[in-house]
Amino acid sequence: MDLKQKRGAYTAAFKLKVVEYAKQHGNRAAARHFGEPPTECTIREWRKMEEKLKTLSKTKCNFRRGIAKWPKLEEQVKEFVLNHRKAGIALSTKMIIIQAVKISKELQVHDFKGTASWCQRFMKRHELRMRTRTRIAQRMPDDYEEKIINFHNFIIKQRKRKKLKLVK
C-alpha cells in the first residue's frame, strides 16, 4: 500500500473558500471538511498568503512566473516598449524581437535567438499586452481638404476621359 500523498493543484478561488471556512471553524476542521489533501499545514500556509491570493486570478493555482535568462536584456527591451507606448507608437511582436536582437548584440549575448515564443514569455513575465489601438484617431494632414478636392477632380477627369457613366 502506497502512503505517499498525491500533489494537488487548487485554484485561488478554492483556496480562499478554504481560508474563509478555516477562519470560522479552525484549520483542522477545514482540513476535515474539504478532504485530507489540503492538510492543516497547507491551510496554514494559505491563510498566511490570503492577501496575495485575493490579488491572484480566481482560476490560477499559483504565483509562478518564469525567470528571465537575460535580465539586463529584458529590462532594456521593456524600457523600449514602455517608451514607445508613452509616445503612442504601436508595437508588434516582430518589432519587439528585432529590438531585442539588436540589444543582445550590444550586450554581447551570443546565445539569444529572439523567437516568437521568447517574446510571448517576455510579455507574460512583464505583464505586457499587445494593443490594437494606441490613439483614438490620427490627425488629418493640414492640407487634407485640398487633397480631397484634387482627388475628386482627378476621378471626374478620368471618368470623362474614359467615358464612364455613374452606376446607381
C-alpha positions in Angstrom: 0.0 0.0 0.0 1.4 3.4 -1.0 1.3 6.0 1.7 2.5 8.9 -0.4 0.0 11.7 -0.9 -0.6 13.0 -4.4 0.1 16.6 -5.0 -3.0 18.6 -5.8 -3.4 21.8 -7.7 -6.0 24.1 -6.2 -7.4 27.3 -7.7 -7.2 30.6 -5.9 -11.0 30.6 -5.5 -10.9 27.2 -3.8 -8.0 28.3 -1.5 -9.9 31.4 -0.5 -13.0 29.3 0.2 -11.0 27.0 2.5 -9.4 30.0 4.2 -12.8 31.6 5.0 -14.0 28.3 6.4 -10.8 27.9 8.4 -11.3 31.4 9.9 -14.7 30.4 11.2 -14.1 26.8 12.2 -10.3 26.4 12.5 -7.6 24.8 10.4 -8.3 21.2 11.4 -12.0 21.5 10.8 -11.3 22.9 7.4 -8.9 20.0 6.6 -11.6 17.5 7.6 -14.4 19.4 5.8 -12.6 19.8 2.4 -10.9 16.4 2.5 -7.5 15.4 3.5 -5.4 16.5 0.5 -5.4 20.1 1.7 -3.8 19.3 5.1 -3.9 21.5 8.2 -0.3 22.6 7.4 -1.3 23.6 3.8 -4.3 25.5 5.1 -2.0 27.4 7.5 0.2 28.4 4.5 -2.9 29.5 2.5 -4.0 31.7 5.5 -0.6 33.4 5.5 -0.9 34.1 1.8 -4.6 35.2 1.9 -3.9 38.8 0.7 -1.8 37.6 -2.2 -4.5 35.0 -3.1 -7.1 37.8 -3.3 -5.0 39.6 -6.0 -4.4 36.4 -8.0 -6.8 35.4 -10.8 -9.5 33.0 -9.4 -8.6 30.4 -12.0 -4.8 30.5 -11.3 -3.3 27.9 -8.9 0.0 29.5 -8.0 2.3 32.5 -8.2 4.9 31.1 -10.6 6.3 33.3 -13.2 9.2 32.4 -15.4 12.6 33.9 -14.6 14.5 35.7 -17.3 17.6 34.1 -18.7 18.9 37.5 -19.8 17.6 40.0 -17.2 19.6 43.0 -18.4 18.4 42.4 -22.0 14.8 42.1 -20.9 14.9 45.2 -18.8 16.2 47.3 -21.8 13.5 45.7 -24.1 10.8 46.5 -21.5 12.1 50.1 -21.4 11.9 50.3 -25.2 8.3 49.0 -25.2 7.2 51.4 -22.5 8.8 54.4 -24.2 7.1 53.6 -27.4 3.8 53.2 -25.7 4.2 56.6 -24.0 4.9 58.1 -27.4 1.7 56.5 -28.7 3.6 54.2 -31.1 2.0 50.8 -31.7 4.4 47.9 -31.5 4.2 44.4 -32.9 5.9 41.3 -31.6 8.2 41.3 -34.6 9.3 44.9 -33.7 10.0 43.8 -30.1 12.0 40.8 -31.3 14.1 42.9 -33.7 14.9 45.4 -30.9 15.7 42.5 -28.6 18.2 41.0 -31.1 19.7 44.4 -31.6 20.2 44.9 -27.8 21.5 41.4 -27.4 24.3 42.2 -29.9 25.1 45.4 -28.0 25.3 43.4 -24.7 27.2 40.6 -26.5 24.7 38.0 -25.6 25.6 35.3 -28.1 23.0 32.6 -27.3 19.9 34.8 -27.7 17.8 33.9 -30.7 14.7 36.2 -30.3 11.9 33.8 -31.2 8.2 34.4 -31.1 7.8 32.1 -28.1 10.5 34.1 -26.2 8.6 37.3 -27.0 5.3 35.8 -25.6 7.0 34.6 -22.4 8.8 38.0 -22.1 5.5 39.8 -22.4 3.8 37.5 -19.9 6.7 37.9 -17.4 6.5 41.7 -17.6 2.7 41.8 -17.8 2.7 43.5 -21.2 -0.2 43.1 -23.7 -0.4 43.7 -27.4 -2.6 46.7 -28.0 -4.7 47.0 -31.1 -5.1 50.8 -31.0 -2.9 53.4 -29.2 -4.8 56.5 -30.2 -8.4 57.3 -30.7 -7.9 58.9 -34.1 -5.0 60.0 -36.2 -4.6 63.7 -37.0 -5.5 64.7 -40.5 -2.9 66.5 -42.6 -3.1 70.3 -42.7 -4.0 70.3 -46.4 -6.4 67.3 -46.3 -9.3 69.3 -47.8 -7.3 70.4 -50.8 -6.2 66.8 -51.3 -9.8 65.5 -51.2 -10.8 68.1 -53.8 -7.8 67.2 -56.0 -8.8 63.5 -55.8 -12.4 64.2 -56.7 -11.3 66.3 -59.7 -8.9 63.5 -60.8 -11.7 60.9 -60.7 -14.1 63.2 -62.6 -11.4 63.8 -65.3 -10.7 60.0 -65.6 -14.5 59.3 -65.9 -14.8 61.9 -68.7 -11.7 60.7 -70.5 -12.7 57.1 -70.5 -16.4 57.9 -71.0 -17.6 56.1 -67.9 -21.1 56.5 -66.6 -22.2 56.6 -63.0 -23.9 53.5 -61.8 -26.8 54.0 -59.4 
